[in-house]
Amino acid sequence: MVTAAQGNSSVEKIVLVGILPWSNGTNLENTTVDAWNAVLSGIASSYSKAVYVSAASMVGQFRVGGPLGNLRDIQPAYDADGVHFTPA
């Protein structure tokens, strides 16, 4: 799909959005999310029209006891309505 968009003259920019932190996920599951995001970032870097966007730094927070430097949980401020960023 990215290759087709890259070759389409009417497409100006391809945006690949990273997967957000998963508060209910284990550290191992979140490591998998990190790996997928690394793949998405790599794909974006191989196409001139593509850009990778990570929202983790905007909504994520560091998990207590989690790996250093990883945003593993959603900040409570972004979950105030009880609907966004929850299983609901």
Buried (B, 14 or more C-beta within 10 A) or exposed (E): EBEEBBEEEEEEEBEBEBBBBBBEBEEEEBBEBBEEBEEBBEBBEEBEBBEBEBEBEEBBBBBEEBEEEBBBBBBEEBBEEEEEBEEE
